[in-house]
């Protein structure tokens, strides 16, 4: 692993602790990650737990006292997120505090912040043996409203619908925000019991990054993880579902100004695979940036779309092409996307094109130096994939990819689902 990147600080209370000290920053971040397999019903419980953990602790009941405490830590930043990465659901607590050298009296906010995160997790505001019933009722309503509101963002909606069609039996298709249909079975008491079980049995990783001395981390993991832990099984390699054969086509009409086309491909390649660097370069060539083939040929030259691009889901072995188009352009856009794919499968690319994509990827790797949060996410995603590779090693892997390797992975990319969301008022019909 490269010296400039995260190092394994040690195992503390069955928790992996990673550190990235960098004096160029004026703050220190603590990122707590709890991962559990995405499963129906449980995904709704964890979504609600994440929202309730932001409401307060026994010592700091209510948002007002919690926010006042953060203000006293010179405006520390605190957030709780629940997200999906591959077929994992993640509870992520992030805290950022000003580093000691930049405070008037050199206070140690890091230790105070770590103890606060431990309180949030182990001692949330409660009522009897459960969460506060009023808070749970409010968060159920707020979460249901949020889920309904997602349909207003047509880009997000179209991507979600394509993924649902692709993964009818795949955990990757489950949303991190859960399903309101599960709310009836969730009480304040049984939700707290689920929370305690997750804290004891789930895989937990702690990342410390920014301006701090490594010696300052001694014992902090133990202070944060102040509850009993059980042995956690190692992460297994993801089994990529078999390709179903016939392409699935779905059409929906909504009230929107332009059509949204989402093509979902199975690649058979995940981040842990040897061919992954070639897949990353293939995606960059296809639609990963403004220099890509789809952008240049379909948008700039042919004017077939308002916007077009491609991106990978590296933990699921999926690739998506997404475009904003007029409904009448649908057949031609589909044909031109397939044409560019066919050319890449045939190895029809030039060295300058490949070199440019490689350079852009390498720059993005080293641009992570400017963001502790970006660096944390880069390595945590690898941790979930069961690998740990430094940026220098990734750069070397990208440098070793040639045109033949790109053609080889392009041949593995198979269209699984086509989802087209078209304007209801357009008069167009599939």
C-alpha positions in Angstrom: 0.0 0.0 0.0 1.2 3.5 -0.8 2.7 5.5 2.0 0.5 8.5 1.3 -2.7 6.6 2.0 -4.6 5.1 4.9 -2.8 2.7 7.2 -4.4 0.0 9.4 -4.0 1.4 12.9 -5.1 -1.8 14.5 -8.1 -3.8 15.7 -9.9 -2.2 18.7 -12.8 -4.1 20.2 -13.3 -6.1 17.0 -13.3 -2.9 15.0 -10.9 -2.0 12.1 -9.3 1.4 12.7 -7.6 3.2 9.8 -5.6 6.5 10.0 -4.6 9.1 7.4 -2.6 11.9 9.1 -2.1 14.9 6.9 -0.8 18.2 8.3 -2.1 20.2 5.4 -5.6 20.1 6.7 -7.0 22.3 9.6 -9.5 19.8 10.8 -9.8 16.1 11.7 -12.5 13.8 10.4 -13.9 10.7 12.2 -16.0 8.4 10.0 -17.8 5.5 11.6 -19.1 2.8 9.1 -21.4 -0.1 10.1 -22.2 -2.4 7.2 -24.8 -5.1 7.0 -26.2 -7.1 4.1 -29.1 -5.4 2.3 -32.2 -7.4 3.2 -35.9 -6.7 2.9 -37.5 -5.4 6.0 -34.2 -4.9 7.8 -33.3 -2.2 5.3 -36.3 -0.1 6.5 -35.3 -0.6 10.1 -31.8 0.7 9.5 -33.1 3.6 7.5 -35.2 4.7 10.5 -32.4 4.1 13.0 -30.2 6.4 11.1 -32.7 9.2 11.2 -33.4 8.7 15.0 -29.7 8.8 15.9 -29.6 12.5 14.8 -32.4 13.4 17.2 -30.3 13.4 20.4 -28.8 11.3 23.2 -29.7 10.7 26.8 -27.2 13.4 27.9 -28.1 15.7 25.1 -31.9 15.2 24.6 -33.4 16.9 21.6 -31.9 18.7 18.5 -31.5 21.9 20.4 -29.1 20.5 23.0 -27.3 18.4 20.5 -26.7 21.3 18.2 -25.6 23.5 21.1 -23.0 20.9 22.1 -21.7 20.9 18.5 -21.5 24.7 18.5 -19.4 24.5 21.7 -17.0 22.4 19.8 -16.3 25.4 17.6 -19.0 24.5 15.1 -18.2 20.8 14.7 -19.9 19.1 11.7 -22.0 16.1 12.4 -24.1 14.0 10.1 -25.7 10.5 9.9 -26.4 8.8 6.6 -27.8 5.5 5.6 -26.7 4.4 2.1 -26.4 1.4 -0.1 -23.0 0.3 -1.6 -23.3 -2.8 -3.7 -25.4 -5.3 -1.7 -24.4 -3.7 1.6 -26.4 -1.2 3.6 -24.3 1.3 5.5 -24.9 3.3 8.6 -22.4 6.2 8.4 -21.7 8.7 11.1 -19.3 11.5 10.2 -17.8 14.1 12.6 -15.4 16.9 11.7 -13.6 19.1 14.3 -11.0 21.8 14.2 -7.6 20.4 14.9 -5.8 21.4 18.1 -3.0 23.5 16.6 -5.6 25.9 15.2 -7.5 26.4 18.5 -6.7 29.3 20.9 -6.0 27.0 23.8 -5.0 23.9 21.9 -8.1 22.0 23.1 -8.4 18.3 22.2 -11.7 18.3 20.4 -11.0 14.9 18.7 -11.3 13.0 22.0 -14.5 14.9 22.9 -15.9 14.2 19.5 -15.2 10.5 19.7 -16.9 10.2 23.0 -19.9 12.1 21.6 -20.2 9.6 18.7 -20.1 6.8 21.2 -23.0 8.3 23.0 -25.0 8.8 19.8 -24.6 5.1 19.0 -24.8 3.4 22.4 -27.0 5.8 24.3 -29.5 7.5 21.9 -32.5 9.4 23.4 -34.9 6.7 24.5 -38.2 6.0 26.3 -38.2 2.9 28.5 -36.5 0.1 26.5 -37.2 1.7 23.1 -36.6 4.8 21.1 -38.9 7.8 21.8 -42.3 6.9 20.3 -43.0 10.5 19.3 -39.7 10.7 17.4 -40.3 7.3 15.7 -43.8 8.4 14.5 -42.3 11.7 13.2 -39.5 9.9 11.4 -41.8 7.4 9.8 -43.9 10.3 8.3 -40.7 12.2 7.2 -39.2 9.1 5.6 -42.5 8.2 3.7 -42.6 11.8 2.5 -39.0 11.7 1.3 -39.6 8.4 -0.6 -42.6 9.9 -2.3 -40.7 13.0 -3.2 -38.0 11.0 -5.1 -40.4 10.6 -8.0 -40.1 14.3 -8.6 -36.5 13.9 -9.6 -36.9 12.1 -12.9 -33.2 11.3 -13.3 -33.1 9.5 -10.0 -36.5 7.9 -10.6 -35.5 6.5 -14.0 -32.2 5.1 -12.6 -34.0 3.5 -9.6 -36.7 1.9 -11.9 -34.0 0.5 -14.2 -32.1 -1.0 -11.3 -35.3 -2.5 -9.8 -36.1 -4.2 -13.2 -32.5 -5.5 -13.4 -32.3 -6.8 -9.9 -35.7 -8.3 -9.1 -33.9 -11.0 -7.1 -30.7 -9.1 -6.4 -30.0 -7.3 -3.1 -28.3 -4.5 -5.1 -31.8 -3.4 -6.2 -33.0 -2.7 -2.6 -33.0 1.0 -1.7 -31.1 2.2 1.4 -34.2 4.2 2.5 -36.4 1.1 3.0 -40.1 0.6 2.3 -43.0 2.3 4.1 -45.0 -0.9 3.9 -42.7 -2.2 6.7 -43.6 0.6 9.1 -46.6 -1.2 10.7 -44.4 -4.0 12.1 -41.8 -1.6 13.5 -42.2 -0.4 17.1 -40.0 1.9 19.3 -39.0 -1.2 21.3 -38.3 -3.7 18.6 -36.4 -1.1 16.6 -34.1 -0.4 19.6 -33.5 -4.2 19.9 -32.6 -4.3 16.2 -30.2 -1.4 16.8 -28.4 -3.2 19.6 -28.1 -6.3 17.6 -26.6 -4.4 14.6 -24.1 -2.7 16.9 -23.0 -6.1 18.3 -22.9 -8.2 15.2 -22.2 -6.0 12.1 -18.9 -5.2 10.6 -17.6 -1.8 11.8 -14.7 0.3 10.5 -13.4 3.6 11.9 -11.5 6.1 9.7 -9.5 9.0 11.2 -8.2 11.5 8.7 -6.8 15.0 8.7 -4.5 16.9 11.0 -3.7 14.8 14.0 -0.8 12.9 15.6 -1.2 9.1 15.2 -0.3 8.7 18.9 -3.5 10.6 19.7 -5.6 7.7 18.5 -4.5 5.4 21.2 -7.6 4.1 22.9 -10.1 6.2 21.0 -11.6 3.3 19.2 -12.3 1.7 22.5 -13.9 4.9 23.8 -16.2 5.1 20.8 -17.1 1.4 20.7 -18.3 1.3 24.3 -20.6 -1.8 23.9 -20.1 -5.5 23.7 -19.1 -6.9 20.3 -19.4 -10.3 18.8 -17.1 -12.0 16.3 -17.9 -10.8 12.7 -17.6 -13.1 9.7 -15.2 -12.1 6.9 -16.6 -10.4 3.8 -17.2 -13.0 1.0 -16.8 -12.3 -2.7 -20.0 -11.2 -4.4 -21.7 -13.8 -6.7 -22.7 -12.0 -9.8 -26.1 -13.2 -11.0 -26.3 -15.0 -14.3 -27.4 -13.1 -17.4 -31.1 -13.8 -18.0 -31.0 -14.0 -21.8 -33.5 -11.7 -23.5 -33.1 -8.0 -22.9 -35.9 -6.5 -20.6 -37.6 -3.4 -22.0 -39.7 -1.2 -19.9 -41.5 2.1 -20.8 -43.3 4.5 -18.5 -44.9 7.9 -19.2 -44.8 10.8 -16.7 -45.3 14.5 -16.7 -41.8 15.6 -17.7 -40.2 17.8 -20.4 -37.8 15.4 -22.0 -37.4 11.6 -22.0 -35.0 9.8 -19.7 -33.3 6.7 -21.2 -31.4 4.3 -18.8 -29.6 1.3 -20.2 -28.4 -1.2 -17.6 -25.6 -3.6 -18.4 -24.2 -6.5 -16.6 -20.4 -6.7 -16.8 -19.6 -9.8 -14.8 -16.7 -7.8 -13.3 -16.5 -6.3 -9.8 -13.9 -4.1 -8.1 -12.1 -7.2 -6.8 -11.6 -8.7 -10.2 -8.3 -8.6 -12.2 -10.2 -7.0 -15.2 -11.6 -4.1 -13.2 -8.9 -1.5 -14.2 -9.7 -2.3 -17.9 -13.4 -2.0 -17.2 -12.8 1.5 -15.6 -10.9 2.6 -18.7 -13.6 1.1 -20.9 -16.3 3.1 -19.1 -14.2 6.3 -19.4 -13.9 5.8 -23.1 -17.6 5.0 -23.6 -19.3 7.7 -21.6 -17.4 8.5 -18.4 -16.5 12.2 -19.2 -16.8 15.0 -21.7 -14.1 13.4 -23.9 -16.0 10.1 -24.2 -17.4 8.6 -27.3 -21.0 8.9 -26.4 -20.7 12.6 -25.5 -18.7 13.5 -28.6 -20.6 11.4 -31.2 -24.2 11.4 -29.9 -24.4 14.8 -28.2 -21.8 17.1 -29.8 -21.8 15.7 -33.4 -25.2 14.2 -34.0 -27.2 16.3 -31.5 -29.3 13.3 -30.5 -29.4 14.0 -26.8 -29.4 16.8 -24.3 -27.1 14.9 -22.0 -25.5 11.5 -22.1 -22.9 9.6 -20.0 -22.1 6.2 -18.4 -21.0 5.1 -14.9 -20.1 2.0 -13.1 -21.6 0.4 -10.0 -18.3 -1.3 -9.0 -19.5 -3.5 -6.2 -22.4 -4.9 -8.2 -20.8 -5.5 -11.6 -23.1 -3.1 -13.3 -22.7 -0.3 -15.9 -25.4 2.3 -16.7 -25.8 4.5 -19.7 -28.1 7.4 -19.1 -29.4 10.1 -21.5 -31.9 12.9 -21.8 -33.6 12.6 -25.2 -36.7 13.5 -27.3 -38.9 10.4 -27.6 -38.6 10.3 -31.4 -34.9 9.9 -31.0 -35.2 6.8 -29.0 -34.5 4.2 -31.8 -31.6 6.1 -33.2 -30.0 6.7 -29.7 -30.3 3.0 -28.9 -28.7 2.1 -32.2 -25.8 4.6 -31.9 -25.0 3.5 -28.3 -24.8 -0.1 -29.5 -22.6 1.0 -32.4 -20.1 2.6 -30.1 -20.1 -0.5 -27.9 -19.5 -2.7 -30.9 -16.5 -0.6 -32.0 -14.9 -0.9 -28.6 -15.5 -4.7 -28.6 -13.7 -4.8 -32.0 -10.7 -2.9 -30.5 -11.4 0.2 -32.7 -9.7 2.8 -30.6 -6.5 4.8 -31.0 -3.6 5.2 -28.5 -4.2 8.9 -28.0 -7.8 8.3 -27.0 -6.7 5.6 -24.5 -3.9 7.8 -23.1 -6.2 10.7 -22.6 -8.7 8.6 -20.6 -5.8 7.1 -18.6 -4.5 10.5 -17.7 -7.9 11.8 -16.6 -8.3 8.8 -14.3 -4.8 9.2 -12.8 -5.6 12.9 -12.1 -8.8 12.0 -10.3 -6.8 9.6 -8.1 -4.4 12.3 -6.9 -7.2 14.9 -6.7 -8.3 12.9 -3.6 -5.5 14.7 -1.7 -7.8 17.7 -1.5 -10.6 15.9 0.3 -10.5 13.7 3.4 -14.0 12.6 2.7 -13.2 11.6 -0.8 -10.2 9.6 0.4 -12.3 7.8 3.0 -14.9 6.8 0.5 -12.3 5.6 -2.0 -10.8 3.2 0.6 -14.1 2.2 2.3 -15.5 1.0 -1.0 -12.5 -1.2 -1.5 -12.9 -2.6 2.0 -16.4 -3.7 1.2 -15.0 -5.3 -2.0 -12.5 -7.3 0.0 -9.4 -5.6 -1.4 -7.1 -2.8 -0.3 -5.0 -1.2 -3.0 -3.2 2.1 -2.7 -3.5 4.9 -5.3 0.0 4.3 -6.7 -0.8 0.7 -7.3 -4.1 1.7 -9.0 -2.1 4.1 -11.2 0.2 1.3 -12.2 -2.8 -1.0 -13.0 -4.3 1.7 -15.3 -1.0 2.2 -17.0 -0.8 -1.6 -17.9 -4.2 -1.6 -19.6 -3.9 -1.7 -23.4 -6.5 -1.8 -26.3 -6.8 -5.5 -26.2 -7.7 -5.5 -22.5 -10.4 -2.9 -23.2 -11.8 -4.9 -26.1 -11.8 -8.0 -23.8 -13.9 -6.4 -21.1 -16.1 -4.7 -23.7 -17.1 -8.2 -24.9 -18.3 -9.1 -21.5 -20.7 -6.1 -21.2 -24.2 -7.3 -22.0 -27.4 -5.2 -22.1 -29.8 -6.4 -19.5 -32.5 -3.8 -19.2 -33.7 -0.8 -21.2 -35.9 1.7 -19.3 -37.4 4.7 -21.0 -39.3 7.4 -19.2 -41.1 9.5 -21.8 -43.3 12.6 -21.6 -47.0 11.8 -21.3 -48.0 14.8 -23.4 -45.6 14.0 -26.3 -48.1 11.6 -28.0 -45.2 9.2 -28.5 -45.9 5.5 -27.9 -43.5 2.6 -27.7 
